[in-house]
């Protein structure tokens, strides 16, 4: 499995351009005051699926062979990856089956169905759904779209960082939420190519540390997976994004679910943005690292806005 290159990212931008507008990168004075730095939000929540992964989905599905398109695709997801594959599959008239955990975000499930894909519920956790999906793909000859070990997905989501650095080439820090790691791997690849001095920081929930511990120990590990942030909820590390993270990422932090909920509230209060827990995690990390970041110019990737009513209520409760 070969890692994508910067040239692959440039080609991905051309493939997705007919289907996706570039997303805003906004500075917010209230966040500047909170963190003590110049803070820009990359609004991936403005994409049609409400999350960043659709960039990778379109880049991958657009390159399927005719035989793969005829057989169809399948993916396991807690929601945003499934939406990405379903959205792209509908664009290119490809049958799609998405396997989700039994407690998957209802709004994301409804969106997957609305994009024409079949939804299959299996297991209590993402990794249960993933194993079932892999067997389904083998049994029925479907093209399995892994949520991390796919060079085309990583190249696709990396286009967000290319956009950021065109808009603000003097960014010093980029903070990216991590579940499987495709977003962090892609961001680090692009930043390293354009300006190796940029510090790309990953953030994961302390309640689901598989990516963090695997990065830290430089080996693929399984870890308990109990976070409320489904976009960060991965119990098993993925080989391709980890190999890229080991090469390019120098800093990675953990934040608690409580910190993430507080950051969701700050996103609502200070930027008028509805961020799902994963999308708010970079702000939680920036606040935790505010002494280190003081005076710097940074971008936080709001990876998605697909929060449930229960998550929104928990975030509002943190203000009490």
C-alpha positions as a Python dict, from the first residue, in 0.01 Angstrom:
ca = {
    (1, 'X'): (0, 0, 0),
    (2, 'X'): (172, 315, -124),
    (3, 'X'): (125, 649, 49),
    (4, 'X'): (-14, 934, -161),
    (5, 'X'): (216, 1211, -279),
    (6, 'X'): (164, 1585, -306),
    (7, 'X'): (108, 1534, -679),
    (8, 'X'): (-179, 1299, -590),
    (9, 'X'): (-331, 1579, -380),
    (10, 'X'): (-304, 1821, -672),
    (11, 'X'): (-482, 1571, -900),
    (12, 'X'): (-748, 1514, -633),
    (13, 'X'): (-821, 1887, -631),
    (14, 'X'): (-893, 1870, -1003),
    (15, 'X'): (-1121, 1567, -963),
    (16, 'X'): (-1332, 1709, -683),
    (17, 'X'): (-1351, 2069, -811),
    (18, 'X'): (-1661, 2007, -1029),
    (19, 'X'): (-1852, 1874, -728),
    (20, 'X'): (-1735, 2067, -419),
    (21, 'X'): (-1680, 2435, -350),
    (22, 'X'): (-1378, 2527, -139),
    (23, 'X'): (-1475, 2577, 224),
    (24, 'X'): (-1427, 2902, 418),
    (25, 'X'): (-1132, 2975, 644),
    (26, 'X'): (-1248, 3238, 894),
    (27, 'X'): (-1073, 3420, 1177),
    (28, 'X'): (-1276, 3485, 1493),
    (29, 'X'): (-1176, 3761, 1739),
    (30, 'X'): (-1349, 3582, 2027),
    (31, 'X'): (-1133, 3274, 1969),
    (32, 'X'): (-823, 3492, 1938),
    (33, 'X'): (-900, 3624, 2286),
    (34, 'X'): (-971, 3276, 2426),
    (35, 'X'): (-649, 3119, 2297),
    (36, 'X'): (-420, 3423, 2292),
    (37, 'X'): (-335, 3367, 1926),
    (38, 'X'): (-472, 3435, 1578),
    (39, 'X'): (-721, 3151, 1528),
    (40, 'X'): (-874, 3050, 1195),
    (41, 'X'): (-1144, 2786, 1155),
    (42, 'X'): (-1146, 2570, 841),
    (43, 'X'): (-1518, 2510, 794),
    (44, 'X'): (-1539, 2156, 658),
    (45, 'X'): (-1885, 2150, 817),
    (46, 'X'): (-1997, 2357, 514),
    (47, 'X'): (-1949, 2065, 272),
    (48, 'X'): (-2264, 1892, 138),
    (49, 'X'): (-2238, 1602, 384),
    (50, 'X'): (-2148, 1834, 673),
    (51, 'X'): (-1801, 1679, 704),
    (52, 'X'): (-1455, 1668, 546),
    (53, 'X'): (-1452, 1306, 433),
    (54, 'X'): (-1660, 1369, 120),
    (55, 'X'): (-1346, 1507, -43),
    (56, 'X'): (-1187, 1163, -24),
    (57, 'X'): (-1505, 981, -122),
    (58, 'X'): (-1538, 1171, -448),
    (59, 'X'): (-1168, 1132, -527),
    (60, 'X'): (-1186, 755, -475),
    (61, 'X'): (-1524, 670, -630),
    (62, 'X'): (-1448, 878, -939),
    (63, 'X'): (-1150, 649, -1011),
    (64, 'X'): (-1324, 310, -980),
    (65, 'X'): (-1308, 71, -1273),
    (66, 'X'): (-1628, -6, -1462),
    (67, 'X'): (-1633, -354, -1308),
    (68, 'X'): (-1606, -211, -956),
    (69, 'X'): (-1885, 36, -1029),
    (70, 'X'): (-2111, -242, -1149),
    (71, 'X'): (-2050, -462, -843),
    (72, 'X'): (-2083, -175, -599),
    (73, 'X'): (-1902, -54, -288),
    (74, 'X'): (-1928, -105, 84),
    (75, 'X'): (-1783, 77, 384),
    (76, 'X'): (-1798, 63, 762),
    (77, 'X'): (-1855, 392, 938),
    (78, 'X'): (-1974, 574, 1247),
    (79, 'X'): (-2134, 818, 1006),
    (80, 'X'): (-1920, 1071, 818),
    (81, 'X'): (-1716, 820, 615),
    (82, 'X'): (-2039, 641, 527),
    (83, 'X'): (-2196, 967, 415),
    (84, 'X'): (-1889, 1039, 205),
    (85, 'X'): (-1902, 704, 25),
    (86, 'X'): (-2280, 721, -18),
    (87, 'X'): (-2269, 1076, -155),
    (88, 'X'): (-1994, 996, -403),
    (89, 'X'): (-2155, 666, -502),
    (90, 'X'): (-2479, 846, -584),
    (91, 'X'): (-2289, 1102, -796),
    (92, 'X'): (-2137, 825, -1007),
    (93, 'X'): (-2434, 586, -1003),
    (94, 'X'): (-2260, 318, -796),
    (95, 'X'): (-2457, 91, -557),
    (96, 'X'): (-2342, 137, -197),
    (97, 'X'): (-2393, -54, 128),
    (98, 'X'): (-2281, 113, 450),
    (99, 'X'): (-2236, -84, 774),
    (100, 'X'): (-2279, 121, 1092),
    (101, 'X'): (-2275, 34, 1464),
    (102, 'X'): (-2615, -22, 1623),
    (103, 'X'): (-2588, 307, 1819),
    (104, 'X'): (-2481, 517, 1518),
    (105, 'X'): (-2572, 885, 1503),
    (106, 'X'): (-2935, 884, 1376),
    (107, 'X'): (-2889, 1202, 1172),
    (108, 'X'): (-2590, 1056, 991),
    (109, 'X'): (-2776, 730, 926),
    (110, 'X'): (-3071, 924, 780),
    (111, 'X'): (-2832, 1119, 558),
    (112, 'X'): (-2666, 799, 430),
    (113, 'X'): (-3007, 657, 340),
    (114, 'X'): (-3106, 987, 183),
    (115, 'X'): (-2806, 960, -47),
    (116, 'X'): (-2937, 630, -180),
    (117, 'X'): (-2720, 382, 8),
    (118, 'X'): (-2838, 73, 194),
    (119, 'X'): (-2763, 93, 568),
    (120, 'X'): (-2676, -224, 761),
    (121, 'X'): (-2656, -210, 1141),
    (122, 'X'): (-2405, -441, 1309),
    (123, 'X'): (-2229, -447, 1645),
    (124, 'X'): (-2192, -216, 1940),
    (125, 'X'): (-1876, -40, 1819),
    (126, 'X'): (-1720, 77, 1495),
    (127, 'X'): (-1470, -209, 1494),
    (128, 'X'): (-1753, -464, 1508),
    (129, 'X'): (-1912, -298, 1206),
    (130, 'X'): (-1576, -286, 1026),
    (131, 'X'): (-1509, -659, 1064),
    (132, 'X'): (-1860, -746, 943),
    (133, 'X'): (-1817, -511, 646),
    (134, 'X'): (-1488, -672, 547),
    (135, 'X'): (-1656, -1014, 544),
    (136, 'X'): (-1950, -876, 343),
    (137, 'X'): (-1710, -737, 83),
    (138, 'X'): (-1526, -1069, 50),
    (139, 'X'): (-1848, -1270, 31),
    (140, 'X'): (-2022, -1055, -229),
    (141, 'X'): (-1731, -921, -430),
    (142, 'X'): (-1788, -557, -338),
    (143, 'X'): (-1520, -288, -346),
    (144, 'X'): (-1444, -233, 24),
    (145, 'X'): (-1363, 130, 101),
    (146, 'X'): (-1154, 132, 417),
    (147, 'X'): (-1187, 451, 621),
    (148, 'X'): (-810, 495, 659),
    (149, 'X'): (-603, 258, 446),
    (150, 'X'): (-698, 420, 115),
    (151, 'X'): (-445, 648, -60),
    (152, 'X'): (-719, 815, -266),
    (153, 'X'): (-914, 904, 48),
    (154, 'X'): (-610, 1058, 213),
    (155, 'X'): (-520, 1255, -101),
    (156, 'X'): (-877, 1377, -123),
    (157, 'X'): (-909, 1501, 235),
    (158, 'X'): (-562, 1658, 211),
    (159, 'X'): (-705, 1910, -36),
    (160, 'X'): (-849, 2102, 261),
    (161, 'X'): (-498, 2182, 385),
    (162, 'X'): (-390, 2291, 38),
    (163, 'X'): (-682, 2535, 39),
    (164, 'X'): (-587, 2665, 384),
    (165, 'X'): (-229, 2734, 289),
    (166, 'X'): (-331, 2914, -30),
    (167, 'X'): (-554, 3145, 178),
    (168, 'X'): (-311, 3189, 468),
    (169, 'X'): (39, 3080, 362),
    (170, 'X'): (196, 3204, 685),
    (171, 'X'): (6, 2965, 913),
    (172, 'X'): (236, 2831, 1185),
    (173, 'X'): (17, 2558, 1338),
    (174, 'X'): (-265, 2336, 1209),
    (175, 'X'): (-465, 2123, 1453),
    (176, 'X'): (-654, 1824, 1314),
    (177, 'X'): (-895, 1581, 1486),
    (178, 'X'): (-805, 1213, 1459),
    (179, 'X'): (-1014, 899, 1443),
    (180, 'X'): (-853, 669, 1189),
    (181, 'X'): (-604, 938, 1093),
    (182, 'X'): (-669, 1009, 724),
    (183, 'X'): (-725, 1379, 792),
    (184, 'X'): (-410, 1421, 1000),
    (185, 'X'): (-200, 1218, 755),
    (186, 'X'): (-318, 1428, 461),
    (187, 'X'): (-272, 1758, 642),
    (188, 'X'): (80, 1666, 752),
    (189, 'X'): (176, 1557, 399),
    (190, 'X'): (65, 1887, 245),
    (191, 'X'): (215, 2104, 518),
    (192, 'X'): (548, 1922, 495),
    (193, 'X'): (556, 1974, 118),
    (194, 'X'): (464, 2344, 127),
    (195, 'X'): (642, 2452, 446),
    (196, 'X'): (805, 2194, 675),
    (197, 'X'): (821, 2453, 954),
    (198, 'X'): (443, 2431, 1001),
    (199, 'X'): (356, 2228, 1309),
    (200, 'X'): (68, 1990, 1243),
    (201, 'X'): (-86, 1866, 1568),
    (202, 'X'): (-326, 1573, 1602),
    (203, 'X'): (-595, 1552, 1871),
    (204, 'X'): (-792, 1249, 1985),
    (205, 'X'): (-1021, 1178, 2279),
    (206, 'X'): (-864, 1033, 2592),
    (207, 'X'): (-1158, 792, 2586),
    (208, 'X'): (-1040, 643, 2253),
    (209, 'X'): (-662, 644, 2218),
    (210, 'X'): (-581, 389, 1946),
    (211, 'X'): (-439, 641, 1699),
    (212, 'X'): (-258, 840, 1968),
    (213, 'X'): (-95, 541, 2136),
    (214, 'X'): (0, 387, 1801),
    (215, 'X'): (163, 716, 1693),
    (216, 'X'): (341, 749, 2026),
    (217, 'X'): (472, 392, 2034),
    (218, 'X'): (530, 362, 1657),
    (219, 'X'): (332, 40, 1629),
    (220, 'X'): (-27, -50, 1543),
    (221, 'X'): (-227, -98, 1862),
    (222, 'X'): (-582, -163, 1981),
    (223, 'X'): (-720, 47, 2266),
    (224, 'X'): (-1050, 85, 2455),
    (225, 'X'): (-1298, 292, 2254),
    (226, 'X'): (-1563, 469, 2463),
    (227, 'X'): (-1568, 833, 2349),
    (228, 'X'): (-1896, 1013, 2278),
    (229, 'X'): (-1724, 1172, 1975),
    (230, 'X'): (-1800, 915, 1705),
    (231, 'X'): (-1564, 1091, 1463),
    (232, 'X'): (-1276, 1011, 1700),
    (233, 'X'): (-1400, 664, 1792),
    (234, 'X'): (-1161, 406, 1655),
    (235, 'X'): (-1037, 113, 1862),
    (236, 'X'): (-778, -7, 1610),
    (237, 'X'): (-502, 191, 1437),
    (238, 'X'): (-473, 193, 1058),
    (239, 'X'): (-148, 116, 882),
    (240, 'X'): (-133, 375, 603),
    (241, 'X'): (-223, 691, 795),
    (242, 'X'): (-7, 580, 1087),
    (243, 'X'): (297, 533, 862),
    (244, 'X'): (249, 889, 734),
    (245, 'X'): (193, 1026, 1082),
    (246, 'X'): (511, 858, 1206),
    (247, 'X'): (700, 1038, 931),
    (248, 'X'): (546, 1385, 944),
    (249, 'X'): (366, 1448, 1277),
    (250, 'X'): (571, 1573, 1572),
    (251, 'X'): (295, 1652, 1821),
    (252, 'X'): (-27, 1474, 1916),
    (253, 'X'): (-244, 1543, 2221),
    (254, 'X'): (-536, 1391, 2407),
    (255, 'X'): (-835, 1583, 2540),
    (256, 'X'): (-1119, 1456, 2754),
    (257, 'X'): (-1475, 1421, 2631),
    (258, 'X'): (-1566, 1691, 2885),
    (259, 'X'): (-1316, 1929, 2724),
    (260, 'X'): (-1461, 1847, 2382),
    (261, 'X'): (-1814, 1932, 2497),
    (262, 'X'): (-1691, 2263, 2638),
    (263, 'X'): (-1525, 2336, 2303),
    (264, 'X'): (-1853, 2258, 2124),
    (265, 'X'): (-2016, 2526, 2341),
    (266, 'X'): (-1738, 2772, 2263),
    (267, 'X'): (-1781, 2705, 1891),
    (268, 'X'): (-2151, 2788, 1923),
    (269, 'X'): (-2098, 3089, 2148),
    (270, 'X'): (-1791, 3244, 1986),
    (271, 'X'): (-1816, 3147, 1617),
    (272, 'X'): (-2189, 3072, 1567),
    (273, 'X'): (-2081, 2731, 1441),
    (274, 'X'): (-2246, 2398, 1515),
    (275, 'X'): (-1953, 2158, 1541),
    (276, 'X'): (-1991, 1790, 1614),
    (277, 'X'): (-1763, 1665, 1894),
    (278, 'X'): (-1481, 1566, 1657),
    (279, 'X'): (-1507, 1904, 1484),
    (280, 'X'): (-1472, 2084, 1819),
    (281, 'X'): (-1178, 1874, 1940),
    (282, 'X'): (-913, 2100, 1776),
    (283, 'X'): (-1043, 2396, 1977),
    (284, 'X'): (-1023, 2185, 2294),
    (285, 'X'): (-663, 2104, 2204),
    (286, 'X'): (-578, 2468, 2128),
    (287, 'X'): (-715, 2574, 2466),
    (288, 'X'): (-513, 2300, 2638),
    (289, 'X'): (-199, 2415, 2450),
    (290, 'X'): (-269, 2789, 2475),
    (291, 'X'): (59, 2873, 2649),
    (292, 'X'): (253, 2697, 2374),
    (293, 'X'): (43, 2864, 2102),
    (294, 'X'): (45, 3217, 2243),
    (295, 'X'): (99, 3476, 1969),
    (296, 'X'): (102, 3223, 1686),
    (297, 'X'): (-118, 3200, 1378),
    (298, 'X'): (-309, 2874, 1370),
    (299, 'X'): (-587, 2692, 1188),
    (300, 'X'): (-830, 2451, 1349),
    (301, 'X'): (-1002, 2198, 1125),
    (302, 'X'): (-1373, 2186, 1205),
    (303, 'X'): (-1405, 1843, 1049),
    (304, 'X'): (-1783, 1821, 1071),
    (305, 'X'): (-2106, 1966, 1202),
    (306, 'X'): (-2322, 1656, 1231),
    (307, 'X'): (-2398, 1673, 1603),
    (308, 'X'): (-2696, 1495, 1756),
    (309, 'X'): (-2951, 1682, 1971),
    (310, 'X'): (-2821, 1490, 2274),
    (311, 'X'): (-2463, 1601, 2204),
    (312, 'X'): (-2576, 1961, 2160),
    (313, 'X'): (-2764, 1948, 2491),
    (314, 'X'): (-2459, 1806, 2670),
    (315, 'X'): (-2248, 2088, 2523),
    (316, 'X'): (-2500, 2350, 2638),
    (317, 'X'): (-2503, 2194, 2984),
    (318, 'X'): (-2129, 2267, 3016),
    (319, 'X'): (-2217, 2636, 3029),
    (320, 'X'): (-2425, 2584, 3343),
}
